[in-house]
Amino acid sequence: MKLLFIFLDGVGLGSDDPSYNPFALGIMPVLQDLLNSHRLVKDSLVSQHLAGPKIESSRATLLSLDACLSVEGLPQSATGQTTLLTGINIPAEIGYHYGPKPNPEVAAFLRNGNLFSILEERGCRVALLNAYPPAYFQAIESGRRLYSAIPLAVTSAGVPLKTAEDLFSDNAISADITGRGWRERLGFPNAPLLTPHQAGARLAALARDYEFAFFEFWLTDYLGHYQNMQNACSLLEMIDTMFLGLLEAWNDQDGLILLTSDHGNLEDLSTRRHTTNPVPGLVIGDPSLRRDFCSSLSDLTGVTPAIVSFFS
């Protein structure tokens, strides 16, 4: 069995209002078709009138996951991501939401065991599929930069981060999906350039080499803070096209695709801040696999236990 975890930073389930929610305005036919014509908005889930708000289709289940975790304040990246990667309610443990990067108190939870290390100990092949440029490693080594929660979890598990060499040999994905950022911002004019559709197919191909593969996409949170509706819609349309390539190449009998987030942001461009909206728990795959996986998912703490159980 395989599980591909696609993490979209800063994506909540907002209201179906195109004046401030790009998920209500953007053109996303692939994900809408996957969800029986519904958009990634919380109004769609409420309209189903089910015991637990969700959308169920032949290939996917969309759940609403609480990111506030009964702690006052706006959810933040470090505590939200660490909760996703440990199954521990980190904001409740330390008494507050914190981010963007882990402070020593939050980092200690990741170093004490996380999803990557748990699965590694069980004999699973695991990987973070993102490629990191040389300047990133230099900044980490010099102390000028701190790990965010996801690469900290990976390295704490003894799993190497993928490099430029991996990107050039088609063994990794650029954080911006297409690789254009490597050419235009990182000084690699010959970096591989993929269409979003090709990137989706590449994700599926890479995931076949591991039991558990993870892809982190942070531009959703970045654009949420900048409140630009046109850019946000363009980004969502690119993600939708990536999913077309991914879904065409993915065999549902082989395992599951999970898409979720750490907190809301992009779904409400009326504010530069994070939101208290729930985040999507989108699970794609065979209905029998989805049923068990989704049965205990209601907030961020349920993600790690569901994944560990999936591989038990």
Secondary structure, DSSP 8 states (H G I E B T S, - for coil): -EEEEEEETT-----S-TTT-HHHHS--HHHHHHTTT--SSHHHHHTT--SS-EEE-SSEEEEEEBSSTT-SS---HHHHHHHHHHSS-HHHHHTS---SS--HHHHHHHHT--HHHHHHHTT--EEE-BB--HHHHHHHHHTSS---HHHHHHHHTT---B-HHHHHTTSSB-TTSSSHHHHHTSS-TTS----HHHHHHHHHHHHTT-SEEEEEE-HHHHHHHHT-HHHHHHHHHHHHHHHHHHHHH--GGGEEEEEE-SSB-TT-TT-SS-B---EEEEEES-HHHHHHHHTT-SBGGGHHHHHHHHT-
